[in-house]
């Protein structure tokens, strides 16, 4: 008889980050495999591909075609999610803390140790070495903890344990821009989350948010050099050359005639974040006592932040005024995963210690999915007479019944 793997039951979540693809497919690590849950059909399946150790980080391409899974041994699998086939493998030299596709799907940002590596995403074509290292950023004094892409896939905001957040430009500017990355300072603990905010009309980056482990949220504002002076900015120093509308310097010759001195900026409007300044707008606290921030996510369209704490409480906040919409307790242990879906109406939470996986609609305050595995070892299993149900008993004094058609327990 030929046996093949069909599904993995009774373990919806065992740690790592959870992601949502195509607004309805929830992907969560379960040991050395990845489970896929269709939230509309309420069906769960497990990918037939397994890693050599427990999966720690996963990322999905924007079109939902490719899946990137990194395990505890820093080995990465590049999977075709629709075909459920393994395409490529790669190993990193240090522990991977964060990995994310760019919005255009062409690049992959990987935070490994004190480095941020930019890789070119493989495609369906056959190549000898499909992963191409584009650039490496090594400006950090401690391990990187979080990263986020800008909507145009040209900038990264990266937080680390050195109490700073840096804004990195992928393209090297020839002139007219600062070579060193911008530093967002003032944090008193490691940065757990860092996110770009955009202008709803122009879809360009105009603000940023950083969330620290000691329950504080920092709001940063960006002012471009060509957008006028910001409030409270210092007046220009005497002798500063004037610029015309096009940004060219006007130099006064000895005969008193003003002549234009052109500045050759090959990047044009692409390096706009490198020609401006960032300033701290406000600092808000979550007021959770001894609890620490363990997970957070940001939705650009709604301008909302969801934060999970170590005491099992999560909060949903409307930015930029920091208005608390919900503050609820969903677990007794720390929340290890918190993520929005694409529309922003569903929130996904994961608790690794208890094996909990929740999908909650915050507008109607109702559960879309609520699953929890056994806390201790499973001792016995039994099928029903029609083979449609499976009952499991474990050392945690609980009996769970699983529907084999949907692979969901209750």
C-alpha positions in Angstrom: 0.0 0.0 0.0 1.1 3.5 -0.8 0.6 5.9 2.1 0.8 9.7 1.6 0.2 12.6 3.9 -3.3 13.9 3.9 -3.8 16.4 6.7 -2.6 17.4 10.2 -5.4 17.6 12.8 -5.7 19.1 16.3 -2.9 21.7 16.0 -4.0 25.0 14.4 -1.0 27.0 15.6 2.3 26.3 17.3 4.2 29.5 17.1 5.7 32.0 14.6 3.8 34.6 12.6 0.5 34.1 10.8 -0.3 35.7 7.4 -3.4 36.2 5.3 -3.4 35.8 1.5 -6.0 37.0 -0.9 -8.0 38.3 2.1 -9.5 34.9 3.0 -6.7 32.3 3.2 -5.0 32.1 6.6 -1.6 30.5 6.7 -0.1 29.5 10.1 2.9 27.4 11.0 2.2 24.1 12.7 5.5 22.5 13.7 7.5 21.8 10.6 4.5 22.3 8.3 2.2 25.1 7.2 -1.6 25.0 7.6 -3.9 26.8 5.2 -7.4 27.7 6.4 -10.1 29.0 4.1 -12.0 31.4 6.2 -15.0 31.6 3.9 -15.5 27.8 3.5 -14.2 27.0 7.0 -11.9 24.3 5.7 -8.4 23.6 6.9 -5.6 21.7 5.0 -1.9 21.2 5.5 0.7 21.6 2.8 2.5 18.3 2.0 5.9 20.0 2.2 7.7 19.7 5.5 10.8 21.5 6.8 13.7 20.0 8.8 12.6 21.8 12.0 9.8 23.9 13.3 8.8 26.8 11.0 9.5 30.1 12.6 8.7 32.7 9.9 6.5 32.7 6.8 5.8 35.3 4.1 3.4 35.3 1.1 3.8 37.2 -2.2 1.3 39.9 -2.9 -0.5 37.9 -5.6 -0.7 34.8 -3.3 1.4 32.6 -5.6 4.6 32.0 -3.6 5.2 31.1 0.0 8.4 31.6 1.9 8.9 29.4 5.0 12.0 29.7 7.3 12.6 27.2 10.1 14.5 27.4 13.3 17.7 26.1 11.6 17.7 29.1 9.2 16.7 26.9 6.2 14.2 28.5 3.8 11.7 26.8 1.5 10.3 28.6 -1.6 6.9 27.1 -2.3 4.4 27.5 -5.1 1.3 27.9 -3.0 -1.3 27.2 -5.7 0.5 24.1 -7.0 1.7 23.1 -3.5 5.1 22.3 -4.9 8.5 23.0 -3.6 10.5 25.2 -6.0 13.8 26.2 -4.3 15.8 26.0 -1.1 18.2 28.4 0.6 20.0 28.6 3.9 20.8 31.8 5.9 23.8 32.2 8.1 21.9 33.6 11.1 18.5 33.4 12.7 15.8 34.9 10.6 13.5 37.2 12.7 11.5 38.9 9.9 10.9 38.2 6.2 8.6 40.1 3.9 7.9 40.4 0.2 8.0 43.8 -1.4 4.6 45.2 -2.6 5.5 44.7 -6.2 6.6 41.1 -5.4 10.0 41.5 -7.0 12.2 41.6 -3.9 12.3 39.9 -0.5 13.6 41.6 2.7 15.2 39.2 5.2 16.2 40.3 8.7 18.9 37.9 9.9 21.0 38.9 12.9 22.3 42.4 12.6 21.8 42.4 8.8 19.0 43.2 6.5 19.4 41.4 3.2 17.5 42.2 0.0 17.0 39.2 -2.3 15.5 39.1 -5.8 12.4 36.9 -5.7 12.7 33.8 -7.8 10.2 33.1 -10.6 8.9 30.0 -12.4 11.9 29.8 -14.7 14.7 27.3 -14.1 17.9 28.8 -12.7 21.1 27.5 -11.3 20.9 29.8 -8.2 17.5 31.5 -8.3 18.1 33.7 -5.2 20.1 36.7 -6.1 21.4 39.0 -3.3 20.8 42.6 -4.3 22.0 44.5 -1.3 22.9 44.1 2.4 22.5 46.7 5.1 24.8 46.4 8.1 24.2 49.7 10.0 22.7 48.1 13.1 24.4 47.8 16.5 22.1 45.0 17.7 19.7 42.4 16.2 17.0 43.5 13.9 13.5 42.8 15.2 11.0 44.2 12.6 10.8 45.7 9.1 8.2 47.1 6.7 8.2 48.1 3.0 7.0 51.4 1.5 4.2 51.2 -1.0 6.6 51.9 -3.9 9.0 49.1 -2.8 11.9 51.5 -2.6 12.3 52.1 1.1 12.4 50.1 4.3 11.8 51.0 7.9 13.6 48.7 10.1 13.6 48.4 13.9 16.2 46.7 16.1 17.1 46.0 19.7 19.5 49.0 19.7 16.5 51.2 20.5 16.5 52.8 17.1 14.5 52.6 13.8 16.2 53.3 10.5 14.8 54.3 7.1 16.8 52.6 4.4 16.8 53.5 0.7 17.3 50.5 -1.6 18.6 52.6 -4.5 21.9 54.3 -4.2 21.5 58.0 -4.8 24.2 59.7 -6.9 23.7 63.1 -5.4 21.1 65.3 -3.7 20.4 62.7 -1.0 21.9 61.6 2.3 23.9 58.4 2.2 23.4 57.4 5.8 20.0 56.1 6.8 17.7 58.2 8.9 17.6 57.3 12.6 14.4 57.5 14.6 15.6 57.9 18.2 14.0 58.3 21.6 12.9 54.7 22.3 13.6 53.2 25.7 13.2 49.6 24.8 13.6 47.4 21.7 11.3 48.2 18.8 8.7 45.5 18.2 6.9 47.1 15.2 7.8 49.8 12.6 5.4 50.8 9.9 5.1 53.4 7.1 2.0 55.6 6.8 0.9 57.1 3.5 -1.1 60.0 2.3 -4.5 58.8 1.2 -4.5 61.1 -1.9 -1.0 60.7 -3.2 -0.2 57.2 -1.7 3.2 58.5 -0.8 4.9 58.0 2.6 4.2 61.0 4.9 4.4 59.4 8.4 5.7 56.4 10.3 4.8 54.6 13.5 7.1 52.6 15.8 5.9 50.4 18.7 8.3 49.5 21.5 8.3 46.6 23.9 7.6 48.8 26.9 4.1 49.7 25.6 4.7 53.0 23.8 3.8 54.1 20.3 5.8 56.8 18.6 4.2 58.8 15.7 6.7 60.4 13.2 6.0 63.0 10.5 7.9 63.6 7.3 8.6 67.0 5.8 10.1 67.2 2.3 12.6 69.8 1.4 10.5 70.9 -1.5 7.3 71.0 0.5 7.8 74.2 2.4 9.0 74.7 6.0 7.5 72.6 8.7 6.0 74.2 11.9 8.7 75.0 14.4 11.5 74.6 11.8 14.6 76.8 12.1 15.0 79.7 9.6 17.7 79.3 6.9 21.1 80.4 7.9 22.5 83.6 6.3 24.2 83.1 3.0 22.1 80.1 2.0 21.9 80.1 -1.8 18.4 80.6 -3.2 16.7 78.0 -5.3 14.3 78.4 -8.2 11.1 76.5 -8.8 12.9 73.6 -10.4 15.3 73.2 -7.4 18.4 74.6 -9.1 20.7 76.9 -7.2 20.9 80.6 -8.2 24.5 81.8 -8.0 25.3 85.5 -8.1 28.3 86.3 -10.2 30.6 89.2 -9.8 28.7 91.3 -12.4 25.5 90.9 -10.3 23.8 88.6 -12.7 22.0 85.5 -11.3 22.9 82.3 -13.1 21.4 78.9 -12.6 23.6 76.0 -11.4 22.0 72.7 -12.2 22.2 69.8 -9.9 22.4 66.5 -11.6 20.1 64.2 -9.6 19.5 61.1 -11.7 17.0 59.7 -9.2 14.5 62.4 -9.7 11.5 62.0 -7.5 12.5 58.5 -6.5 14.6 59.6 -3.6 12.1 61.9 -2.0 12.5 60.3 1.5 16.2 61.0 1.4 15.7 64.8 0.9 13.7 65.8 3.9 13.5 65.4 7.7 11.6 63.4 10.2 10.3 64.7 13.5 8.5 63.1 16.4 4.8 64.2 16.5 3.6 62.5 19.6 4.3 59.6 22.0 1.4 57.6 23.4 1.4 54.8 26.1 -0.8 51.7 26.1 -1.0 51.7 30.0 -0.8 47.9 30.6 1.2 47.9 33.8 3.8 45.1 33.9 2.7 43.7 30.5 5.0 44.0 27.4 4.1 44.3 23.7 4.6 41.0 22.0 2.9 41.4 18.6 1.5 44.3 16.5 0.3 45.1 13.0 -0.7 48.2 11.1 -3.3 48.7 8.3 -2.4 51.5 6.0 -5.9 51.9 4.4 -7.7 52.3 7.7 -4.8 53.9 9.6 -5.3 51.5 12.5 -2.9 49.7 14.8 -3.6 46.4 16.6 -1.3 45.5 19.5 -1.0 42.2 21.5 0.4 42.1 25.0 2.1 39.5 27.2 -1.0 39.3 29.5 -3.3 38.0 26.8 -4.9 41.4 26.1 -5.1 43.1 22.7 -6.0 46.6 21.7 -7.2 48.2 18.5 -6.4 51.9 18.1 -7.4 54.5 15.5 -4.5 56.7 14.4 -3.2 59.4 14.3 -5.3 60.5 17.3 -4.7 57.2 19.2 -8.3 56.5 19.9 -8.9 53.1 21.6 -11.6 51.2 19.8 -11.3 47.8 21.5 -9.4 46.6 24.5 -10.2 42.9 25.2 -8.6 39.8 26.8 -8.6 36.7 24.7 -6.1 34.5 26.4 -4.2 33.8 29.6 -0.9 33.7 27.9 1.0 36.1 25.7 -0.2 36.8 22.2 2.5 35.8 19.7 0.8 36.8 16.5 -1.5 39.7 15.5 -2.3 40.6 11.9 -4.9 42.4 9.8 -6.4 41.0 6.6 -6.2 43.1 3.4 -9.6 44.8 3.9 -8.9 45.4 7.6 -12.2 44.0 8.9 -10.7 40.7 10.4 -8.1 40.4 13.0 -6.0 37.2 13.5 -4.5 36.4 16.8 -2.3 33.5 17.8 -1.1 32.1 21.2 1.7 29.7 20.8 1.7 28.2 24.3 -1.9 27.3 24.3 -2.1 26.5 20.6 -4.9 29.1 20.1 -5.8 30.6 16.7 -8.6 33.2 16.5 -10.0 35.3 13.7 -12.2 38.1 15.0 -14.3 40.7 13.1 -13.9 43.9 15.1 -16.9 45.7 13.6 -19.6 43.1 14.5 -17.5 41.8 17.4 -18.0 38.2 16.3 -15.6 35.2 15.8 -14.9 34.0 12.3 -12.6 31.2 13.5 -11.8 29.9 16.9 -9.5 26.9 17.3 -7.4 25.5 20.0 -5.3 22.3 20.2 -4.5 20.1 23.1 -2.1 21.5 25.7 -0.6 18.1 26.7 -0.1 14.8 24.9 -2.9 13.0 23.1 -3.7 9.6 24.7 -6.5 8.1 22.6 -8.4 8.6 19.4 -11.7 7.1 18.0 -13.7 7.4 14.8 -17.4 7.7 14.6 -19.6 5.0 13.0 -19.9 7.0 9.7 -16.1 8.0 9.8 -17.1 11.7 9.6 -16.0 12.6 13.2 -12.8 12.0 15.1 -12.6 12.2 18.9 -9.3 12.8 20.7 -8.5 12.7 24.4 -5.4 14.1 26.1 -3.7 14.6 29.4 -5.2 18.1 29.7 -8.5 16.5 30.7 -10.2 17.6 27.5 -11.9 15.7 24.7 -12.1 17.3 21.2 -14.2 16.3 18.3 -12.9 17.0 14.8 -15.0 17.2 11.6 -12.9 15.3 9.0 -14.6 17.1 6.1 -13.5 20.5 7.3 -10.7 19.5 9.7 -12.0 21.8 12.3 -12.4 20.9 16.0 -15.1 21.8 18.5 
